Amino acid sequence: MDVTDDDNSPASQYRITVGELRSFVERMERLNEEKKVVADQQKEIMAEAKGRGYDVKALRKLIALRAKDPQEISEEEAVLQLYREALDM
């Protein structure tokens, strides 16, 4: 595999440029750091909600439901009800 520092070199299936490779890696590293920051913020919010007496498991389900299409929710609930009835629940 050819490796070159010249960003203007002709591209081929096996040729990479150091600058381009570094750019991809650094961009992914930044996004991973941003993702970690957001995850930490989400944990803080849930800890605050739990501290105020909210059921965190129920909150997570509500958040997931709000992200779905109403038709998708209806279909899932219908299947769940069918399965409950089949199991005499």
C-alpha positions as CSV (number, residue, x, y, z in Angstrom):
1,M,0.0,0.0,0.0
2,D,1.3,3.4,-0.9
3,V,1.3,6.1,1.7
4,T,2.0,9.7,0.8
5,D,2.0,13.1,2.4
6,D,0.9,14.7,-0.9
7,D,-2.9,15.4,-0.7
8,N,-2.9,16.1,-4.4
9,S,-1.5,12.7,-5.4
10,P,-3.7,10.5,-7.7
11,A,-6.1,8.3,-5.7
12,S,-6.1,4.6,-6.2
13,Q,-7.7,1.7,-4.5
14,Y,-4.6,1.2,-2.3
15,R,-3.3,4.7,-2.0
16,I,-4.0,6.8,1.1
17,T,-2.9,10.3,2.0
18,V,-1.6,10.9,5.5
19,G,-3.4,14.2,5.8
20,E,-6.8,12.8,4.7
21,L,-6.4,9.8,7.0
22,R,-5.5,12.0,9.9
23,S,-8.5,14.2,9.2
24,F,-10.9,11.2,9.3
25,V,-9.4,9.9,12.5
26,E,-9.4,13.3,14.2
27,R,-13.0,14.0,13.2
28,M,-14.1,10.7,14.6
29,E,-12.2,11.4,17.8
30,R,-14.0,14.7,18.2
31,L,-17.4,13.2,17.6
32,N,-16.6,10.4,20.1
33,E,-15.8,13.1,22.7
34,E,-19.0,15.0,21.9
35,K,-20.9,11.8,22.3
36,K,-19.4,11.2,25.7
37,V,-20.2,14.7,26.8
38,V,-23.9,14.2,25.7
39,A,-24.1,10.8,27.4
40,D,-22.8,12.4,30.7
41,Q,-25.4,15.1,30.4
42,Q,-28.1,12.5,29.9
43,K,-27.0,10.6,33.0
44,E,-27.1,13.8,35.0
45,I,-30.6,14.6,33.9
46,M,-31.8,11.1,34.8
47,A,-30.1,11.3,38.1
48,E,-31.8,14.6,38.8
49,A,-35.2,13.1,37.8
50,K,-34.6,10.1,40.0
51,G,-33.6,12.3,42.9
52,R,-37.0,14.1,42.5
53,G,-38.9,10.8,42.7
54,Y,-39.5,10.0,39.0
55,D,-39.3,6.5,37.8
56,V,-36.3,6.6,35.4
57,K,-37.3,3.3,33.7
58,A,-40.7,4.8,32.8
59,L,-39.1,8.0,31.6
60,R,-36.8,6.1,29.3
61,K,-39.8,4.3,27.8
62,L,-41.7,7.6,27.4
63,I,-38.7,9.1,25.6
64,A,-38.4,6.1,23.3
65,L,-42.2,6.2,22.5
66,R,-42.1,9.9,21.7
67,A,-39.4,9.2,19.1
68,K,-41.6,6.7,17.3
69,D,-44.3,7.3,14.7
70,P,-47.8,6.9,16.3
71,Q,-48.7,4.2,13.8
72,E,-45.6,2.2,14.8
73,I,-46.6,2.5,18.4
74,S,-50.1,1.3,17.7
75,E,-48.8,-1.7,15.8
76,E,-46.4,-2.6,18.6
77,E,-49.1,-2.3,21.3
78,A,-51.5,-4.4,19.2
79,V,-49.0,-7.2,18.9
80,L,-48.1,-7.0,22.6
81,Q,-51.8,-7.2,23.5
82,L,-52.2,-10.2,21.2
83,Y,-49.2,-12.0,22.9
84,R,-50.6,-11.1,26.4
85,E,-53.9,-12.6,25.5
86,A,-52.2,-15.7,24.1
87,L,-50.4,-16.2,27.5
88,D,-53.5,-15.4,29.6
89,M,-51.9,-12.3,31.1
